[in-house]
């Protein structure tokens, strides 16, 4: 499946929109909306026509967007397993480490920040190189919850963090990733919720001098999942890799909205998200905003989104945006492609004696293989591949 620029005609069964520097579709529109704030009162209640909300089914957010949602029921249970060299704390709202990586940019993120009672702070000591991953299990136990997590690496520390979301809940949360100079952090965030869950979260990464940040976001479950990863740089030399994999079933809404803010010279970013969709009413949204500010000379950036539509009735909205304020850059580009299942590939495999069901599995596994390999943890990779096959089995 060849890459297609975002202004190419969209294939049947999908919608693809977007154009560089068009106010209604670009980061300009986002930055013209309400300024970032920790106070929910600074954001108007969205009505669905705003650029940042126009794809989101607001009625299915269970009141997270309009202030009617309140903490109730058992909420979520958070368990953290950490190897030696890691400090795990539960802190109150007054802790000065909260919110350092970024400020809420929409009403739900501000509501989450205004409503949580306790936050988890995970700190990796300076120069510590962890041999085992940090594992954070977030399990929904019913009801509505608001959360905040901070993961901070000292200078030249190296760590892998796996955040696993399961169960049933209505959850609004913020996650801060703070990387010291020369630190290396890989985060694998898995959304494997029950089918009735609602999850809205803003992920903020602040990358220090010559530090490296890799994010792998995997989304399968939930009724509505809306994630907003954001990256900015504290000093030159930082690198960010943002990978994503999503499988959207009938009736599900999965939305990933990214912003990479190149605000510092000589930094890099690479974004690659892939999704597969099947079933009536399956809706995936991918918004990829990259801003290269005037001061960010020497920037090198690229973003890619590919979507594979497996059945009729599914819809994709893919909007890559690239805003450049300086010509002194190393490189910048983007691509978006959405297509139906490749019948020629399927025929090729079947002509060699492979049953149709197995042939479909092979094609989809091949589509996702590059991103699954980015996880780097065999147990997580095997679990996700099994999940993909289970999704395909259910569609037969």
Buried (B, 14 or more C-beta within 10 A) or exposed (E): EEEBBBEBEBBEBBBBBBBBEEEEBBBBBBBEBBEBBBEBEEBEEBEEEBBBBEBBBBEEBBBBBBBEBEEEBBBBEBEBEBBEBBEEBEBEBEBEBBBBBBBBBBBBBBBBBBBBEEBBBBBBBBBBEBEEBBBBBBBBEBBBBBBBBBBBBBBBBBBBBBBBBBBBBBBBBBBBBBBBBBBBBBBBBBBBBBEBBBBBBBBBBBBBBBBBBBBBBBBBBBBBBBBBBBBBBBBBBBBBBBBBBBBBBBBBBBBBBBBBBBBBBBBBBBBBBBBBBBBEEBBBBBBBBBBBBEEBBBBBBBBBBBBBBBBEBBBBBBBBBBBBEBEEBEEBBBBBBBBBBEEEBBEEBBEEEBEEEEBBBEBBBEBBEEBBEBBBBEEBBEBBBEBBBEBBEEEE
